[in-house]
Amino acid sequence: MKKIKLTYLIDDDEIYIFTTKKLINKIDFCEEVAVFQNGKEAIEAIKFTLRNKNELPDVILLDLNMPIMDGWQFLDEFIRIKSEKQIKIYIVSSSVDPSDIERANTYNMVSNYIIKPISREKLHEITEEVFA
């Protein structure tokens, strides 16, 4: 089975980060996980990566509710970044608010909206979508 190279995990919840990284490693989801505490850190990393022609992530697991720059603000900034690589973005949130799910669907680059916690099955689905 093919393996995703790089995943960005953008979330400020330390317990969620710990458990998600453990699950990712357990099922061998990807080669590397880069963790960012908020959208601003991740946007800066993406811009730095593009300037230096480094490897962009294949997948971004994005929380919505974070300090400094939330998931929505991240998406609005991400739209402005010009990249040839197609990055799959999955919103992973504890919000079950239908308006959040609707709003997520307005962003073309968002592949899916996943309610926390992310499961082994969802990670397998993501792998299938990335290599479809």
Order of alpha helices (4+ residues) and beta strands (2+ residues): beta-alpha-beta-alpha-beta-alpha-beta-alpha-beta-alpha
